[in-house]
Amino acid sequence: MSVSLVLIIIMAVLFACGVYAMLERSLTRVLIGFLLLGNAANLLLLIVMGQPGEAAFYGSAEVEDMSDPLPQALTLTAIVITFAISAFLLALIYRSWQLGQADTVTDDEADIAVRRGTSDVDEAIDVETEIEDDDEGARSDFVGLDTSPIRVLGTKDYSRLNDDAGVDRPRDDESASGGER
């Protein structure tokens, strides 16, 4: 057996185990499955790269003797993506463990109704449409409201506040006297 065939078999086993682990209900097994898939993708890119050759610098060797730099760049990208999604999954697992002392995903009543075919999909769509219709007249800005989450502070609020930033409109006290800043 050649080295490439061994790598192909290992890659196929990693892909199969990764997919199987990702189909589980445990978030920890989903994480392990995703890590296996990431390593299998890296092996796939290693196999695609072919025979190792000279570094791909201009003038260092003949073009036929150079190795292809694209699979190397894609492998580095795959490593970064696998790391980022693994960190995200670890945060999800930690939060799930904090809230429920378990990392398994359970079905709720809506999932069970969809599986049995007893849920009324048209009714759910109508409810979502009613919610969207109710939100059309809602304002998203809080300007001028007493319940505004953002309060702009000035020298009237705090005596030690230095409020000398330039503005593009005259201040209230300057507009009455007619002066400009």
C-alpha positions as a printed NumPy array, in Angstrom:
array([[  0.   ,   0.   ,   0.   ],
       [  1.256,   3.427,  -0.836],
       [  1.276,   6.373,   1.522],
       [ -1.507,   8.088,  -0.424],
       [ -3.816,   5.091,  -0.07 ],
       [ -3.196,   4.983,   3.686],
       [ -3.985,   8.7  ,   3.939],
       [ -7.157,   8.248,   1.898],
       [ -8.342,   5.422,   4.162],
       [ -7.577,   7.434,   7.305],
       [ -9.359,  10.452,   5.831],
       [-12.439,   8.379,   4.977],
       [-12.549,   6.889,   8.486],
       [-12.23 ,  10.375,  10.024],
       [-15.047,  11.698,   7.832],
       [-17.282,   8.731,   8.701],
       [-16.61 ,   8.984,  12.451],
       [-17.054,  12.762,  12.374],
       [-20.419,  12.571,  10.642],
       [-21.573,   9.801,  12.996],
       [-20.521,  11.8  ,  16.071],
       [-22.222,  14.959,  14.8  ],
       [-25.549,  13.135,  14.518],
       [-25.638,  12.525,  18.285],
       [-27.685,  14.636,  20.722],
       [-24.762,  15.364,  23.016],
       [-23.068,  18.677,  22.279],
       [-19.722,  17.264,  23.394],
       [-19.991,  14.535,  20.766],
       [-20.956,  17.161,  18.199],
       [-17.755,  19.017,  19.081],
       [-15.675,  15.853,  18.756],
       [-17.346,  15.088,  15.424],
       [-16.611,  18.569,  14.157],
       [-12.963,  18.246,  15.185],
       [-12.755,  14.913,  13.342],
       [-14.283,  16.519,  10.245],
       [-11.795,  19.382,  10.437],
       [ -8.859,  16.977,  10.631],
       [-10.29 ,  14.923,   7.764],
       [-10.563,  18.074,   5.645],
       [ -6.934,  18.904,   6.423],
       [ -5.907,  15.396,   5.359],
       [ -7.919,  15.801,   2.158],
       [ -6.022,  18.993,   1.363],
       [ -2.735,  17.254,   2.186],
       [ -3.618,  14.473,  -0.261],
       [ -4.648,  16.972,  -2.945],
       [ -1.322,  18.774,  -2.575],
       [  0.518,  15.867,  -4.15 ],
       [  4.235,  15.223,  -3.988],
       [  6.246,  17.691,  -1.932],
       [  8.561,  19.899,  -3.915],
       [ 10.591,  23.066,  -3.715],
       [  9.211,  26.187,  -2.076],
       [  7.076,  28.211,  -4.454],
       [  9.312,  31.284,  -4.733],
       [  9.929,  32.888,  -8.099],
       [ 13.255,  31.797,  -9.482],
       [ 14.045,  29.232,  -6.778],
       [ 13.372,  26.209,  -9.016],
       [ 11.592,  25.105, -12.149],
       [  7.788,  25.34 , -12.104],
       [  7.42 ,  21.563, -12.397],
       [  9.577,  21.036,  -9.269],
       [  7.618,  23.461,  -7.065],
       [  4.889,  22.388,  -4.707],
       [  1.426,  23.914,  -5.065],
       [  0.934,  26.671,  -2.429],
       [ -2.875,  26.79 ,  -2.737],
       [ -3.618,  23.615,  -0.711],
       [ -1.204,  24.866,   1.951],
       [ -3.093,  28.158,   2.219],
       [ -6.426,  26.329,   2.268],
       [ -5.143,  24.045,   5.043],
       [ -4.184,  27.04 ,   7.17 ],
       [ -7.614,  28.539,   6.535],
       [ -9.308,  25.255,   7.486],
       [ -7.308,  25.141,  10.721],
       [ -8.417,  28.661,  11.653],
       [-12.065,  27.951,  10.814],
       [-12.   ,  24.696,  12.809],
       [-10.488,  26.513,  15.783],
       [-13.085,  29.306,  15.673],
       [-16.083,  27.002,  15.405],
       [-14.649,  24.739,  18.107],
       [-14.342,  27.722,  20.441],
       [-17.941,  28.656,  19.668],
       [-19.14 ,  25.095,  20.317],
       [-17.192,  25.014,  23.595],
       [-18.969,  28.22 ,  24.653],
       [-22.331,  26.644,  23.761],
       [-21.494,  23.499,  25.715],
       [-20.387,  25.53 ,  28.733],
       [-23.544,  27.652,  28.679],
       [-25.754,  24.591,  28.237],
       [-24.044,  22.955,  31.19 ],
       [-24.503,  26.097,  33.295],
       [-28.223,  26.304,  32.542],
       [-29.276,  22.685,  32.605],
       [-26.409,  20.593,  34.026],
       [-26.493,  18.583,  30.792],
       [-25.129,  18.946,  27.297],
       [-27.815,  17.026,  25.453],
       [-30.348,  18.629,  23.153],
       [-33.908,  17.549,  23.898],
       [-37.065,  17.817,  21.82 ],
       [-39.725,  20.291,  22.848],
       [-43.456,  20.037,  22.137],
       [-43.212,  21.77 ,  18.759],
       [-40.494,  19.365,  17.55 ],
       [-42.55 ,  16.366,  18.62 ],
       [-45.644,  17.761,  16.858],
       [-43.691,  18.312,  13.632],
       [-42.281,  14.786,  13.784],
       [-45.753,  13.294,  14.27 ],
       [-47.232,  15.519,  11.585],
       [-49.854,  16.959,  13.937],
       [-48.657,  20.556,  13.854],
       [-50.531,  23.046,  11.729],
       [-47.842,  24.74 ,   9.653],
       [-50.285,  27.196,   8.068],
       [-51.424,  28.372,  11.496],
       [-47.825,  28.961,  12.57 ],
       [-47.167,  30.992,   9.431],
       [-50.287,  33.081,  10.086],
       [-49.157,  33.793,  13.649],
       [-45.718,  34.915,  12.416],
       [-47.372,  37.185,   9.835],
       [-49.566,  38.766,  12.526],
       [-46.501,  39.456,  14.668],
       [-44.72 ,  41.084,  11.72 ],
       [-47.804,  43.204,  10.945],
       [-47.937,  44.44 ,  14.542],
       [-44.28 ,  45.53 ,  14.39 ],
       [-44.621,  47.677,  11.258],
       [-45.682,  50.832,  13.107],
       [-43.127,  50.442,  15.908],
       [-40.329,  52.97 ,  16.184],
       [-36.839,  51.777,  16.803],
       [-35.292,  55.054,  17.952],
       [-35.637,  56.434,  21.457],
       [-34.908,  60.064,  20.694],
       [-36.809,  62.463,  22.898],
       [-38.419,  59.812,  25.076],
       [-38.162,  59.731,  28.849],
       [-37.43 ,  56.002,  28.66 ],
       [-34.464,  56.476,  26.33 ],
       [-31.683,  53.961,  27.091],
       [-29.039,  56.533,  26.092],
       [-28.708,  59.811,  27.95 ],
       [-26.53 ,  62.564,  26.546],
       [-24.732,  64.307,  29.379],
       [-23.826,  67.975,  29.391],
       [-22.442,  70.592,  31.763],
       [-25.906,  71.051,  33.238],
       [-25.825,  67.464,  34.515],
       [-22.314,  67.477,  36.033],
       [-20.44 ,  70.63 ,  36.969],
       [-16.995,  69.054,  36.44 ],
       [-17.846,  67.803,  32.93 ],
       [-15.813,  69.571,  30.239],
       [-18.307,  70.007,  27.388],
       [-16.174,  71.852,  24.827],
       [-16.569,  69.501,  21.864],
       [-17.37 ,  71.212,  18.59 ],
       [-20.939,  71.033,  17.341],
       [-22.458,  71.747,  13.956],
       [-25.405,  73.697,  15.339],
       [-25.536,  76.593,  17.772],
       [-26.108,  75.858,  21.439],
       [-29.251,  77.012,  23.201],
       [-27.545,  79.846,  25.112],
       [-25.635,  81.037,  22.001],
       [-28.646,  80.958,  19.713],
       [-30.486,  83.352,  22.039],
       [-27.597,  85.848,  22.022],
       [-26.932,  85.381,  18.295],
       [-23.23 ,  84.587,  18.77 ],
       [-21.268,  81.853,  17.078],
       [-18.749,  79.604,  18.547]])
